[in-house]
Amino acid sequence: MIGPLCLERLCFEIYLLLLSKKIRDMDASTLDKKIELIQWLSTLEDKSIIEKLLQFRNQENKEWWDSISDAEQISIEKGLADSKEGKVHSHAEARKLYEKWL
């Protein structure tokens, strides 16, 4: 269980977030959900759930480039090289070329 000082600090941090532009621009529904999650996390004692949440957070923070296959990386690098060399077509040209499948 979270102690009173930790809960007070958490509330203060939420207050600071509420003052920031990022939070002011956020819709109320999203903000309510975030606050609900913070409150739930502050009372959570199940270590397995906490561990799963940490794993999820780490997965979300992982660099996407490292999570794709070598073939995908090579394909992206080839596309970037083609773009730098001017080997590109306009959107209109692509639509014309592939319109029978669109």
N, C-alpha and C positions, 0 to 999 in steps of 0.2 A: 504494500500500500504506500502511496506517496505521502510524504510528510507535509505538514502545514506550510513550512517555509518553501518547499519545492512547489507546492500548489500556488502559493502566492507569487513566486517568480514566474511560473507558467502563465498565470493570469496577467501579470505585468507585461510579459512578452507578447501575449495575444493583444493586449491593449496597444502596444507599440506597433504591431502589425496592422491593427485597425486604422491607425493614423497614417500609415504609409499609402502612397498613391496606388500601389499595386492592389491593395485590399479595397481601397475606395472605388476602384474601377471594376472590381469583381462583383458579379451579381450576388444578390442576397442569398439565393438558394445554395450556391457553392460555398459561400462563407459559413452559412449555417451547418452545412455538412462537415466542413473542416473543424469547426468548433465542437461539433458532436463527436468527431473522431478523436480530437485532443482530449476531451473529457473521458471518453471510453478508454483511451490509452493510459490515462493517468490512474485508472483503477484496475487495469489489467494485471493479473498475477500469474496467468498461465504461461510458463516459460516456453512451451512449444509454439504457442501462437506468436509470442514475441520474436522467437527465432525465425519463424516463417515470414513475419513482417520485415525483419531485417534482411532476410534473403531476397524478398521481393524488392525492397528498396535498393539493394546492391545491384540486382539485375536491371532495374530501371536506370541506374546511374552508369551502367556499363557502356563503354563506347560501342556504338552500333557497328562500326567498321569491323571490330573484332568478332562480332557475332554472325557475320555473313560468311558464306563459303568462299574458298579461293577462286572458284569460277566466277562468282558474283563480283569479287574484288577486281579480277582481271577485266571483266566486261565493263565495269565502271571506269577503270583506268583507261581502257581503249576508247570509250566514249569521250572522256575528257581530252585525250590526245587528239582525237578526230576534231573535236570542237576547237582546240587551239590551232590546228592546221587549217581551219576553215572548211573542213569536210562536213558541212551541215546543210540541212534543207529547211525551208520555211514550213510553218504549220500548214499553210495552204497547199504546198507541194506534197506534204505527207498525207493530208486528207485526200487529195486527188489520187495518190498512189494506192491508198488503202480503203477508198470509199466503199468498195464492194463488201468489205468486211465490217464496216461501221454501222 
